Each structure stands twice: as C-alpha cells, then as structure tokens.
Amino acid sequence: MLYSDLSASDKRQNLREMLASPGIKEFPGAFNAVSAKLIEDKGFDGVYVSGAVTAADLGLPDIGLTTLSEAASRAGVIARMTELPVLADADTGFGEMLNLARTVQEFEAAGVSAIHIEDQVNPKRCGHLDGKAVVDLDTAVKRITSAVRARSDSNLVIMARTDARAIDDLPTTIDRIKALVDAGADAIFPEALLGLSEFEAVRNAVSVPVLANMTEFGKGELFTKKQLEDIGIDIVIYPVSLLRAAMGAAERALDSLKRDGNLAAEVPHMQTRSRLYELLDYPSYNEFDSGIFNFKLNSDQ
C-alpha cells in the first residue's frame, strides 16, 4: 500500500548485486507511476525514466527545455511506487560542475538507483536527432568526476552516456569511453552505435556494465534481448516504447470516438477497471482502515 516497502538504499544495493550477476537486465521506460507498477507486475528487472518522456509529458520536445526539478520530481514519483531499481536520465547535468553535483544529490534524494550523465553540449538534443555536438574529453571527464564525488550513497550507480559516435569514428568513441570509466563511471551508455559489432567492441573494451538503448524509429536497429545478451550487454532499455504504445492507442480511440460517437469498438482493447484496481492495490487501502472509511470494489468491468 502507498509506496515501496524497500528503501532507496536497499534498491541501490539490489541494483549493484543485479549488475554483478550474469545475464542481461531489461528496463522498460515508465511514463508515469502506474506504468512503473505494471513493469514490476510483468516481472522486469528495473524501470527507466527517460528525459524524452518527461519532456513529452510536459508537451515539450527533448531539446534541453526541462529543468532539474521537473526531471528529479518525475523520477521520484516513479521510484517511490515500485520495488524495482530506477535508472533516470539526468541529461547533461543541468548546468556546469556545481550544478551537476546538485543534480546528483537531487536525484539521489528522489530515491532513484542510478542516473546517467551525457557528454552533449548544452542545450542537448534527443540522442537520435541530427546535429548533435559533444563537449571536449576533458569536460566530459570532469562531469563524471563531479557526479561521482557528489553522491552520498556509494551504491548510487553513475552511468556515463556518450554521443560521440554521432560525430567520431568507433576507435575515438572507445577511447572516450575508457576515459569516462577511468573517471569513475560505474557503467557505460554508448548512444546510437551502428550494429551489433560496435556494441560488442565497446563491451570488450571495458570491464563495467554496458547499456544498449533499443528505441523505436531511431538510427539503430532493434536487436532482440538474446542478440544483445549473446555479445555480453548488461542492460537494455526501451525508453519511450510504453508512451508510444499508449499514445498510439489513445489516438486510435479518439479517432473511433470522432467517427462512431462512442468508444464501444475500443472497449475490448482497454485495460479493465478491475485490472487497474489490482495494479493500484485498492484492496490494501480498503483493509487499512475500514472502520473509518470503507468502499466496495466492482470487479465486473
């Protein structure tokens, strides 16, 4: 009932143990708290909170318009509602080095288990848009150094994301990745690599966990979990997938309503009331203090 029974510290420890264990871990992207509860209910390993989804929820493009408070608040709302570890997108850190240190502490206070910091220039752009630019290597390293020094819980995973492959060759990208690991990055998120062979090359170049981003309509191919696991990838995220699926369904429903005057044709495709009540754990709230306030559940819909 209410929030997760696990503390943020426990979830971070669980993530550390998970990353040290064999096998790839799947982190679908949640677009709100109840979708995070659904991800947990379906047996996934963790939850991802995408900066692009946070921006979209505000009706904004993913071009660096969201603020630290908006991003950390959204991540916290999601993290407190699930037993799973949450990996959150912290963009470029929302400023320079001191700002980045505050960013780490705000996300840590929000209860997430991991964040990733990227090496794009400000304002950043969605990872699969053209026209990206990355900061010089020294600045990228200082971002990770600042993030690592700022955390108070050593189990908070600091992941370094690099977009260098968009503008440099693979060897140069790998050199940058190695420098980020040397700076203290606990894991690596190489964005928009070209093919499984490039993922495998990155995986072989470093000893820390490596993440693969499987986003629809992007520049890269959508590899299966098995394909990624076979080359040793540790984490795979599906950052915007649930939002895209939900928005696609919403668009079809609105078209149906406009066409037919009601939503009768869409009802078979909707989540039922009883299933939503199950995810939200209505029975526990009912049992908590039935002497003061009680209600009955209708499970027929």
N, C-alpha and C positions, 0 to 999 in steps of 0.2 A: 504494500500500500504506500501511497505517496512516492517517496524517492527510493533510490537504490539502497539496499541493505549493506552494500560494500562501500567502504571508504575510498576516497580518491587514491590514497596511498596504497591500499590493497589492490586496486585496479591497475595501478602502475607496476606494482610488483608482479601481478599476473601477466601483464604485457611483457615484461622483461623475461619471465620464465617461458612464455609462449614463443618469443623470438629466438630463444636459445634451444627450442625443441625442433625436431625435424618436421618438414612439410611446409607447404605454402599456406598462408593465412589470408582469408578473404574478408575485406572490409567494405561492404556496400555503403554508399553515401546516403545519409538520412537528410530529408528536407524539413523535418520537424521532429518533435519528441515522440509522437505516436508511431512515426515510421521507424524510429530507432527501436522502439519496443517490438515492432514487427520483425526487424532484422534479428533481434535477440531471439524472438519466438521461433524463427525459422532455423536457428542453430548456427548462425555465422559466428566468426571469431571476434569481430570487432566492428565498430561503427566509424565511418569517415564523415567529417563535416567540411564541405567544400566551400571555399571562398566564392566561387562562381554561383553556387546555390544560395548562399547568404545574400549576395548581391541581387540575384534574380528575385528572391523573396521580397526584397525592397523595391522591386521594379526597376533595378539598375543593371547596366552592363558590367561585366567583370573587367574593369579598367582602372582599378585602384580608387574607387569612389567611396567604398565602405570605410568605416572608422574602426579603430581598435575596440572601442566599447561595444559597437554593434556586433563585431565578429566574436569577441570573447563572450558576450552575453548569450548569443545564439548557441555557441559551443557548450556553455554551461547549462543552459536549459536542456539540451540533449543529453549531456553527460550525466546529469543527476537522475535521469529517468531510466537508465539502463545499467545492468550489471557488467556490461561489456566495456573493454577499454575503448576510449575515443581518441582518434587521431584527428587533429584540427589543422586547418590551413591558416597559417599566420602571415601569409603573403610575404612581403619583403621586410616585415617587422614594424611597419607603420612609422617609419622615421629613421633617424640616424642611430648611433650605437646606444646612447642612453635611452632613447625611445624604445629601441629593440629590447633592452633589458627590462623595461617596464612591461612591454608586450609579453615577454616570457612569464613574468610574475602574475600578470592579469589572467593569462590562460591557465597557469598553474592554480591560481585561486579559484578559477571556474571549475576545476575538477577534471580537466582532460588528462589523458595518459601520455600523449605525445603531440608535438607540433612539428610542422615543417616550415623552414625559413628558406626563401628562394633568393637567387642571385640576379634577378632582373633589376634594371634601373627603375626608379620611381618617376612617374606612375607606372605600375606594372600592367601587363596585358594578359588576357587568358592564354594559357600555355599552347593552345593550338591555333592562335591567330598569327598572321604575318606581322612583320615589322617589330619584332621583339629586339631588345638590346639587353646585354648583361653588364654588370659592373666589372671593374678590373679584378684580378685574382686577389689582390691584397684586401680590397674592400669586402669581397665575398668571404674571405677567411676571417676577417675581423667580425663580420656578422655572426658567424658560428661561434667564435671565441667569446663574444659578448653574450650570446644566448646561453652557452654552457656555464659561464661564470654567474649568470643572473639567477639560475634556478636554485631553489632552496631544497627541493627533493631531488636527490641524485638519480632516482628512478624515473623522473620525467624524461622521456625519450626526445632528444633533439635531433631531428632529421634534416639533412641538408638537401634541398632541391636545387638542381641546376638546369637551366635552359640553354646551356652553352652549345648543345648540339645543333640548335637552330641557326647558329652563325659560325660554328667552327667544325673542324673535322673530328672524327672519333678519338684519335690519339690525344689531341689537345683537350677534349672533353674529359677523357680519363685522367689526364694529368691534373685537371682542376678537381675532379672527384677525389683523387688521392690527397690533395692538399686540404680539402674540406674534412676528410677523415682525420688527417693529422691534426687539424684544429680542434678536434673533439667531437665531430658528428657521430652520433650513435647509429645512424642509418642513412642511406642514400636514396634519393628520389630523382632519377635521371629522366627528364621530361622529353617526350616526343622522339625517342630513339627510332632508328629505321631498321626494323626487322629483329627477329629473334637472335641473330648472330651478334648484334650490337648489345642486346641485353646480356647475352652470355659473356661477352668480352668485359662488360662492366662487372658482372658477377665474379668473374675470375680475377679481376684487378684489385678487389678489396675484400677485407675479412668481415666487415659489418653487414647487417641485413640490407638487402636491395629491394626497392618497391617498384612495381610496374603499374602504370596508370592505364586502365582499359576504359577509355571514354568514347562513346559513340560519336560519329560524324567528325572525328578528329583526323590528324595527319597519319596516325599509325594504324596498323591492322589490329583487329580484335582477336587476340590469341586466347586460347582456352586455358583454364586453370591447369590442366595437365601439361600443356605445352610449356607454360611458364615454370611449373614445378620441375619438369624434366631438366631444365637448364639451371635450376638452383635458386630461382627467385623466391624471396621470403614472404613478401606481402603483395597482394593485388588489390587495388581499389577500383570501385565502379562509381565515380564521384557524382555524376549527375543523372544516372540511369533511372532511379526511382522518381525523381522530379519529372524527367522527360516522359516516363510511362504515365504518371499521374496527370500531367498536363495534356498528354495526348488523349487520355480517357475523358478529361474534363471538356476538351474541345469537341470530341465526338458527342458527348452528352448535350452540350449546348446546341450543337447543330441539330440533334434529334429533337430537342425542345422547341427550337425555332421552326422546324419542319412539321412536327406532329402535334404541337400544342401541349404535350405532356412527356414524361420520361418513362412511360411504360416499357418501351423497347429496350431501355438501358438497365432496368431494374435487375435482370438476371446477371448482369456484369458487375453490379455494385457489391461492395462489402456489406454484409448484413448488419443490422443493428446489434444482434446478439454477438457477432464476431468482434465488433468494435467494443462492446461492453466487456468481452472477455479480455481483449488486449489492455483495456484501461482498468481492469480488475475491479469492476463495480461491486462484486460480492464482498470483497475485503472491506471496502468503505461502508457497506451496509452493516456488516458484522461488527465494525469497530465501536459503534456507539448507538446500537439500535434502540436503546432505551430513551435516547434524546430525539433522534430523528431516524425514521425508517422509510424505506420505499420498496416497491416490488418491481422485479425485472420482467419485462415481456420478452421472452425468447423466441417468439413466433415469427419475428421479422429479421 
